[in-house]
Amino acid sequence: MSEIKAKESLDLRGVLCPMNFVKTKLKLESMEPGEVLEILLDSGEPIQNVPKSIKDEGHKIVEVNREDDYFRLKIEKC
Amino acid sequence: MDRFIEDKVTKVSVNLEGEEKKLDFNDLKTGGFIKQRQKDLFTVRLRCPGGRITTDKLIEISKIAHKYSKESVVHLSFRQSLEILYVDYKDFSAIVEELSKIGVKVASCGPRVRVPTACGGCEYNPNGLVDTQKMAKMVDEKYFGTPTHHKFKTSFSGCPIDCARTNEMDLGFQGVVDPEWEEPTCTGCTICAEACKEDAIESHPDTGKPIYYRDKCIFCGDCIRACPTGAWRAKRYGHLVRIGGKHGRHPVNGKEVAIFLPDEKVPEVIEKTIEWYLANGIRGERIATTIKRVGIESYFRFMEPVFGEYSLADKEKV
């Protein structure tokens, strides 16, 4: 089902806001524009907040998949 | 009895603007000089619309406060102004002159339009939907001090979190955004349903696409901000207008009277609301009481030409 290949990945399940976003941001900073980062985010507060912040920073969320009680997001670095 | 009130004299001679004048302590309140318990000492309330002061001014204000406050303190008021405490009334003309040199004015008390309060708004707060600081500045410049039957407080909140408590204002303006969804760009990712804290969006069990319940929506824009593909978009931004709120001994929640009102309509709403209040209210009565006595229908009728399509007289329009 997932077609976009991720270069890096972060499992942020159990990581609280805003640390989950900070970790995502730091990882993206180490990557090149156009590369894709995959993150796992808990439902609830993390999925309510992190995608907004990623968008605010200008990155693109290219794929979202819902697993059981978490989300698998693919982010393309801007 | 009255053991804290040391000074019961209400009139005194004082040198103001170079001439000897009789000064009534009760009149002083209109100018933002508030009598303290301590003999001869007053609080000087500064005008800080939206609670914003440039650092340049703040440096100068602190020098003046240090010079004139007998106890070397300022107080951050509940309406975002800086108050210089323990100022001797004999220093009034000197402190006013020094403040005016740096472009700082003294605020007011009493029955008139007060300095508006505001949150940070859309300028730097990620939740902000309207420019509350710009609006507060405009209201302060245009309407500050307008005489009314009782105090008239306004405030501006940038979003439905409503930090500026528009619900407790005589006239409050809270930012809202009308969300609009377009199917072609939606991938059914379900993030919007997760991001919505009001249960106003549900995901379709098969497609994941949103089912929107407008009656539950509070127009905060979380769906728009969370949507990865831009399928949720802002159709229009504006203000939710609340009237007749107050805190104090007998708190009253404001009534929602208009929604998605654009910035440029705000001055007209303030002017007409004051006009209605002056015509229908009585001296010493807050607009909340006027509304209770006269009926909100009278206000809605009067405001119809101003509110127009934004009126909430008929709630179906939301």
Contacts between the chains, C-beta under 8 A, distances in Angstrom:
chain1	res1	chain2	res2	distance
A	43	B	194	5.9
A	44	B	194	7.8
A	47	B	191	6.4
A	47	B	194	4.5
A	47	B	195	7.0
A	48	B	194	6.2
A	48	B	195	4.8
A	48	B	197	6.9
A	48	B	222	7.1
A	48	B	226	7.1
A	51	B	191	5.6
A	51	B	195	7.2
A	51	B	226	4.9
A	51	B	228	6.3
A	52	B	126	7.3
A	52	B	195	7.3
A	52	B	222	7.4
A	52	B	225	4.3
A	52	B	226	5.2
A	53	B	126	7.8
A	55	B	225	6.7
A	55	B	226	7.7
A	55	B	228	7.2
A	56	B	126	6.1
A	56	B	225	7.7
A	60	B	228	7.5
A	61	B	228	3.4
A	61	B	229	7.9
A	62	B	228	7.6
A	64	B	187	7.1
A	64	B	189	3.5
A	64	B	190	7.3
A	64	B	191	5.8
A	64	B	228	6.1
A	65	B	189	7.9
A	66	B	189	7.7
A	66	B	190	5.6
A	66	B	208	7.6
A	71	B	191	7.4
A	71	B	194	7.6
